[in-house]
């Protein structure tokens, strides 16, 4: 799907999306995502400055999104 374009991409995306939006399919990934989300939260809390702010959250969220995608792709 990553390297598909146009109608090929649309067909694959439609099939994957229909399966992934079913509650049972989503529920299968929740335990792993919960672990990753807890790790994200703890990491963000450790990076806060004295004003309880994080300077640049984007790279952290990019890593979180990547790790979540690995669970979908690699199981």
N, C-alpha and C positions, 0 to 999 in steps of 0.2 A: 504494500500500500504506500509506503514511503516514497517509492520511486515511480509510482503511477501518476498519470496526468489525464485530464479531461474525463471522458466517459468511463475509462477503465477505473480511474480513481473514484469516481462517483458511485460506480457499481459496488466496488469493494467497500467503500465507506458506508453505503446504505446497508449492506449485509451485516457488517460488523456493528454498526450503530444499533440495529434492531436487536441483536443479541445482547449487547452490553447494557441496554437500557432496561432489561428485565430485572426485577428485584432479586431473583435468585442468583443471577449472574453477578450483580453488584455485591450482594451479600458475601459471595465467596471471597472477595478481595478485601472486605472490611477489616479483618484482624491484622493483616499486613499493613494496610494503610493507617490503621490506628497506631501501630508501633512507630511508623515513620512520622506521623503527625506529632506524637509525643516527643520524639527525638527533635523534631523541628522546633517545637515549643521550648524545650529545655535549652536548645542551642540559642534561640533568639533571646531568651531570658538571660543567658550568660553573656551576651554581647551588649546589653544595654549600658548606656553611660549614666552619669550621675542624675541626669534629667529623665532617666528611664526611657531613653530613645535609642533606636538603632540607626546608625548613619546611613547605611545603604542596604536595604532589605532585598533588593532585586536579585543579586547573585545567590543569596540564600534560598529564595523562592525558586529560582531556576534549578538549583540542585535538588530541592524537594520534588519539583515536578518531574525531573529526570528520574529520580529514584522511584517515584510512584509508577512511572511508565515502565520501568524495568520489571516491576511486579506483574504488569499486564503481559509484557512480551516474553519474559523468561520464566515466569511462574514462581 
